[in-house]
Amino acid sequence: MDSSSIKLFAPFGALIALLVFVVTFAIGVPAIVAAIAGVVLGVTIVVLLFHQSDALVLKGLRVQNADARTQPRVLNVLDGLCDSHGFRKPTVVIVDDPARNACGFGRRAHHSTLALTSGLVDNVDRLQLEGVLARELTALSAKSRPAATAVVSLRRFLPRGMGDAIVQRVQGEERSVRDDFDAVRYTRYPPGLAAALATIDAGPSAVAGANRAARHLWIVDPTTTSSSDEPSADPWPVNLRVDALREL
């Protein structure tokens, strides 16, 4: 667990420890025993939540590992980007869903996963795919990504406003646009990512069963549709991100 994740989980663990202490002490358990029980339970729950975060991102989705036989184009482009720019190569999985979307996550910087929906892979050309992969590799290389992944476990228990505020504090403001701009520094071809985002915007991007607590990790919000009354978690609509890239 890195320092950012420790800072993220420490208040939650302390609250659990305090509650356990108060309850056990109130029923007659000696103070020292109550305190030890609180600390042990608080640490245990925090560790369990931390280790669940990766699995929670794709929980409930139909996922299969990508290999050279099933996804040669994806892995070829990914290898080229990693070899050329020194990105750490993530595990690649395909989410069986017609939506056009992608996400990169990992509670540890040295062990990350890149998930692409089958709908995205089937609807982008090679240059667009390069833009998407470069964007997600850039996001995975950000120092904030492990904590942004770990927060998925906590966000399930928090009111929406509080969860959004914590995500913003962890990732910083305008994360999606910053990742877009950082990606084209590597591809040196803004039209590629712009076209990919336009393709995503033109089709469905809502992934059936996507975890709402993990929606900040996706290239676009996977939990809302164009007809939804609920606002997206991202303040930057995709069409504005496309326009910004086309201005470069």
KEROMI-870083 format. One record per residue (C-alpha): residue number from 1; residue in three letters; x, y, z. Coordinates in steps of 0.5 Angstrom, whole numbers. Example, Ala and Ser with C-alpha at 12.3 -4.5 7.8 and 13.67 -1.06 7.14 Angstrom:
<recs>
{rec 1 "ala" {25 -9 16}}
{rec 2 "ser" {27 -2 14}}
</recs>
This chain:
<recs>
{rec 1 "met" {0 0 0}}
{rec 2 "asp" {3 7 -2}}
{rec 3 "ser" {3 13 2}}
{rec 4 "ser" {-3 16 -2}}
{rec 5 "ser" {-7 10 0}}
{rec 6 "ile" {-5 10 7}}
{rec 7 "lys" {-7 17 8}}
{rec 8 "leu" {-14 15 4}}
{rec 9 "phe" {-15 9 9}}
{rec 10 "ala" {-12 11 15}}
{rec 11 "pro" {-19 16 17}}
{rec 12 "phe" {-23 10 16}}
{rec 13 "gly" {-19 5 20}}
{rec 14 "ala" {-19 10 25}}
{rec 15 "leu" {-26 11 25}}
{rec 16 "ile" {-27 3 26}}
{rec 17 "ala" {-22 2 31}}
{rec 18 "leu" {-26 8 35}}
{rec 19 "leu" {-33 5 34}}
{rec 20 "val" {-30 -2 36}}
{rec 21 "phe" {-27 1 42}}
{rec 22 "val" {-33 5 45}}
{rec 23 "val" {-38 -1 44}}
{rec 24 "thr" {-33 -6 47}}
{rec 25 "phe" {-31 -2 53}}
{rec 26 "ala" {-39 0 54}}
{rec 27 "ile" {-40 -8 55}}
{rec 28 "gly" {-35 -8 60}}
{rec 29 "val" {-29 -10 56}}
{rec 30 "pro" {-23 -8 60}}
{rec 31 "ala" {-20 -1 56}}
{rec 32 "ile" {-13 -4 54}}
{rec 33 "val" {-17 -10 51}}
{rec 34 "ala" {-22 -6 48}}
{rec 35 "ala" {-17 -1 45}}
{rec 36 "ile" {-13 -7 42}}
{rec 37 "ala" {-19 -10 39}}
{rec 38 "gly" {-21 -4 36}}
{rec 39 "val" {-14 -3 32}}
{rec 40 "val" {-14 -10 30}}
{rec 41 "leu" {-21 -10 27}}
{rec 42 "gly" {-19 -3 24}}
{rec 43 "val" {-13 -5 21}}
{rec 44 "thr" {-16 -12 18}}
{rec 45 "ile" {-22 -9 15}}
{rec 46 "val" {-17 -3 12}}
{rec 47 "val" {-13 -9 9}}
{rec 48 "leu" {-19 -13 6}}
{rec 49 "leu" {-22 -7 3}}
{rec 50 "phe" {-15 -5 0}}
{rec 51 "his" {-14 -12 -3}}
{rec 52 "gln" {-21 -12 -6}}
{rec 53 "ser" {-21 -6 -10}}
{rec 54 "asp" {-18 -9 -16}}
{rec 55 "ala" {-23 -14 -17}}
{rec 56 "leu" {-29 -9 -15}}
{rec 57 "val" {-27 -5 -22}}
{rec 58 "leu" {-29 -11 -26}}
{rec 59 "lys" {-34 -14 -22}}
{rec 60 "gly" {-40 -17 -25}}
{rec 61 "leu" {-37 -16 -32}}
{rec 62 "arg" {-36 -21 -37}}
{rec 63 "val" {-28 -21 -38}}
{rec 64 "gln" {-23 -25 -41}}
{rec 65 "asn" {-16 -24 -42}}
{rec 66 "ala" {-13 -22 -49}}
{rec 67 "asp" {-7 -26 -52}}
{rec 68 "ala" {-4 -26 -58}}
{rec 69 "arg" {-9 -31 -61}}
{rec 70 "thr" {-15 -27 -60}}
{rec 71 "gln" {-13 -20 -60}}
{rec 72 "pro" {-7 -19 -64}}
{rec 73 "arg" {-8 -12 -66}}
{rec 74 "val" {-9 -9 -59}}
{rec 75 "leu" {-3 -13 -56}}
{rec 76 "asn" {2 -11 -62}}
{rec 77 "val" {0 -3 -62}}
{rec 78 "leu" {1 -4 -54}}
{rec 79 "asp" {8 -7 -55}}
{rec 80 "gly" {10 -1 -59}}
{rec 81 "leu" {8 4 -55}}
{rec 82 "cys" {11 1 -49}}
{rec 83 "asp" {17 -1 -52}}
{rec 84 "ser" {18 6 -55}}
{rec 85 "his" {16 10 -49}}
{rec 86 "gly" {18 6 -43}}
{rec 87 "phe" {11 4 -41}}
{rec 88 "arg" {10 -1 -36}}
{rec 89 "lys" {6 -7 -40}}
{rec 90 "pro" {-1 -8 -36}}
{rec 91 "thr" {-5 -14 -36}}
{rec 92 "val" {-10 -13 -42}}
{rec 93 "val" {-17 -16 -41}}
{rec 94 "ile" {-23 -15 -46}}
{rec 95 "val" {-30 -14 -43}}
{rec 96 "asp" {-35 -17 -47}}
{rec 97 "asp" {-40 -11 -48}}
{rec 98 "pro" {-42 -7 -54}}
{rec 99 "ala" {-41 -1 -51}}
{rec 100 "arg" {-35 3 -53}}
{rec 101 "asn" {-31 4 -47}}
{rec 102 "ala" {-24 3 -43}}
{rec 103 "cys" {-21 3 -37}}
{rec 104 "gly" {-14 3 -33}}
{rec 105 "phe" {-13 1 -26}}
{rec 106 "gly" {-9 -2 -21}}
{rec 107 "arg" {-8 -1 -13}}
{rec 108 "arg" {0 -2 -14}}
{rec 109 "ala" {4 1 -20}}
{rec 110 "his" {7 -5 -22}}
{rec 111 "his" {1 -9 -23}}
{rec 112 "ser" {-4 -6 -27}}
{rec 113 "thr" {-10 -8 -32}}
{rec 114 "leu" {-12 -5 -38}}
{rec 115 "ala" {-19 -7 -40}}
{rec 116 "leu" {-22 -5 -47}}
{rec 117 "thr" {-30 -7 -49}}
{rec 118 "ser" {-31 -11 -55}}
{rec 119 "gly" {-35 -6 -57}}
{rec 120 "leu" {-29 -1 -57}}
{rec 121 "val" {-24 -6 -60}}
{rec 122 "asp" {-29 -7 -66}}
{rec 123 "asn" {-31 0 -68}}
{rec 124 "val" {-24 4 -68}}
{rec 125 "asp" {-18 3 -73}}
{rec 126 "arg" {-11 3 -71}}
{rec 127 "leu" {-9 10 -70}}
{rec 128 "gln" {-16 11 -66}}
{rec 129 "leu" {-14 5 -62}}
{rec 130 "glu" {-7 7 -61}}
{rec 131 "gly" {-10 14 -58}}
{rec 132 "val" {-14 10 -53}}
{rec 133 "leu" {-8 6 -51}}
{rec 134 "ala" {-3 11 -50}}
{rec 135 "arg" {-9 15 -46}}
{rec 136 "glu" {-10 9 -42}}
{rec 137 "leu" {-2 8 -41}}
{rec 138 "thr" {-1 15 -39}}
{rec 139 "ala" {-7 15 -34}}
{rec 140 "leu" {-4 8 -31}}
{rec 141 "ser" {3 12 -30}}
{rec 142 "ala" {0 17 -26}}
{rec 143 "lys" {2 17 -19}}
{rec 144 "ser" {-5 18 -17}}
{rec 145 "arg" {-8 12 -20}}
{rec 146 "pro" {-6 7 -15}}
{rec 147 "ala" {-10 11 -10}}
{rec 148 "ala" {-15 12 -15}}
{rec 149 "thr" {-16 5 -16}}
{rec 150 "ala" {-16 4 -8}}
{rec 151 "val" {-22 9 -7}}
{rec 152 "val" {-27 4 -11}}
{rec 153 "ser" {-27 0 -4}}
{rec 154 "leu" {-29 6 0}}
{rec 155 "arg" {-33 10 -5}}
{rec 156 "arg" {-39 4 -4}}
{rec 157 "phe" {-40 6 3}}
{rec 158 "leu" {-40 14 2}}
{rec 159 "pro" {-45 19 0}}
{rec 160 "arg" {-44 21 -8}}
{rec 161 "gly" {-42 28 -6}}
{rec 162 "met" {-37 26 -1}}
{rec 163 "gly" {-34 20 -6}}
{rec 164 "asp" {-34 25 -12}}
{rec 165 "ala" {-30 30 -7}}
{rec 166 "ile" {-25 24 -5}}
{rec 167 "val" {-24 22 -12}}
{rec 168 "gln" {-23 29 -14}}
{rec 169 "arg" {-18 30 -9}}
{rec 170 "val" {-14 24 -10}}
{rec 171 "gln" {-14 25 -18}}
{rec 172 "gly" {-14 33 -18}}
{rec 173 "glu" {-19 37 -23}}
{rec 174 "glu" {-20 36 -30}}
{rec 175 "arg" {-17 29 -30}}
{rec 176 "ser" {-20 26 -36}}
{rec 177 "val" {-17 32 -40}}
{rec 178 "arg" {-10 32 -37}}
{rec 179 "asp" {-10 25 -39}}
{rec 180 "asp" {-12 26 -46}}
{rec 181 "phe" {-7 32 -47}}
{rec 182 "asp" {-1 27 -44}}
{rec 183 "ala" {-3 22 -49}}
{rec 184 "val" {-2 26 -55}}
{rec 185 "arg" {5 28 -53}}
{rec 186 "tyr" {7 20 -54}}
{rec 187 "thr" {3 19 -60}}
{rec 188 "arg" {4 26 -63}}
{rec 189 "tyr" {-2 25 -67}}
{rec 190 "pro" {-8 29 -63}}
{rec 191 "pro" {-13 27 -69}}
{rec 192 "gly" {-12 20 -67}}
{rec 193 "leu" {-15 20 -60}}
{rec 194 "ala" {-20 26 -62}}
{rec 195 "ala" {-23 21 -67}}
{rec 196 "ala" {-23 15 -62}}
{rec 197 "leu" {-27 20 -57}}
{rec 198 "ala" {-32 22 -63}}
{rec 199 "thr" {-33 14 -64}}
{rec 200 "ile" {-34 13 -57}}
{rec 201 "asp" {-39 19 -57}}
{rec 202 "ala" {-43 16 -63}}
{rec 203 "gly" {-44 10 -60}}
{rec 204 "pro" {-46 7 -53}}
{rec 205 "ser" {-41 8 -48}}
{rec 206 "ala" {-45 5 -42}}
{rec 207 "val" {-43 -1 -40}}
{rec 208 "ala" {-48 -6 -37}}
{rec 209 "gly" {-46 -8 -30}}
{rec 210 "ala" {-41 -3 -29}}
{rec 211 "asn" {-39 -1 -22}}
{rec 212 "arg" {-41 6 -20}}
{rec 213 "ala" {-36 7 -15}}
{rec 214 "ala" {-30 6 -21}}
{rec 215 "arg" {-33 10 -26}}
{rec 216 "his" {-28 15 -25}}
{rec 217 "leu" {-23 10 -28}}
{rec 218 "trp" {-26 9 -35}}
{rec 219 "ile" {-25 14 -41}}
{rec 220 "val" {-32 16 -41}}
{rec 221 "asp" {-37 15 -35}}
{rec 222 "pro" {-40 8 -36}}
{rec 223 "thr" {-46 8 -32}}
{rec 224 "thr" {-50 14 -35}}
{rec 225 "thr" {-53 14 -42}}
{rec 226 "ser" {-55 20 -47}}
{rec 227 "ser" {-62 19 -44}}
{rec 228 "ser" {-60 19 -37}}
{rec 229 "asp" {-63 24 -32}}
{rec 230 "glu" {-57 23 -28}}
{rec 231 "pro" {-51 28 -29}}
{rec 232 "ser" {-44 24 -31}}
{rec 233 "ala" {-38 24 -26}}
{rec 234 "asp" {-34 28 -31}}
{rec 235 "pro" {-35 35 -32}}
{rec 236 "trp" {-32 35 -39}}
{rec 237 "pro" {-37 32 -44}}
{rec 238 "val" {-34 28 -49}}
{rec 239 "asn" {-35 33 -55}}
{rec 240 "leu" {-31 38 -51}}
{rec 241 "arg" {-25 34 -50}}
{rec 242 "val" {-26 32 -58}}
{rec 243 "asp" {-26 40 -60}}
{rec 244 "ala" {-20 41 -55}}
{rec 245 "leu" {-16 36 -58}}
{rec 246 "arg" {-17 38 -65}}
{rec 247 "glu" {-15 45 -63}}
{rec 248 "leu" {-8 42 -62}}
</recs>
